[in-house]
Every structure is written in structure tokens, then in C-alpha cells.
């Protein structure tokens, strides 16, 4: 009975390891995507600065958050 439990646990662990390989995004890709998002948001900030200041400020805040998230993910 003990060996049967051990076999089931081993299969479960192997299935969990396989699932984690499939479902995770490489860290470098996520960091690049977040930096690209920050760049697009900064571009929108620059574009809307003269016509819609509140929107421009909101875009700048989102850009800073995206860049900070990318740095935290990269260093963490």
C-alpha cells in the first residue's frame, strides 16, 4: 500500500512539473512586454500633453507603474 501511494505522488509531482513548464512565461519576455507598454504609454503622454492634460497625466502615471513593475520583475 505504501508503494502505491508513493507512485501516485510521483506521478502527481511529474504532472505538476510538466504543467509549470507549459504555463509559465519566461521572465525576460514579461519584462520586455512591460517596458514596451511603458514606452507606448509615454508616447501617448507626449502626444496628448497639449490637448488633454488630465489624460496625459494618467498615461504618465501608468507608464511609471509599468516601468516600475518591469524593474521589480527583472530584479526580483
C-alpha angles and dihedrals in degrees: 000000000000094000090051090055091047091052092050092049091049091051091048092050091049091049090049092050091050092049092051091052091054100042103045124092115220111256094235093057093051092049092049091049092050092048090048090051090051089051093051090048091050089050089053090049091054092046097049098039097102099037106037114018098176091052090046092053091048090051091049091052091050090048091053091049092050092049091046090050091050092051092046091049092047096048096036 
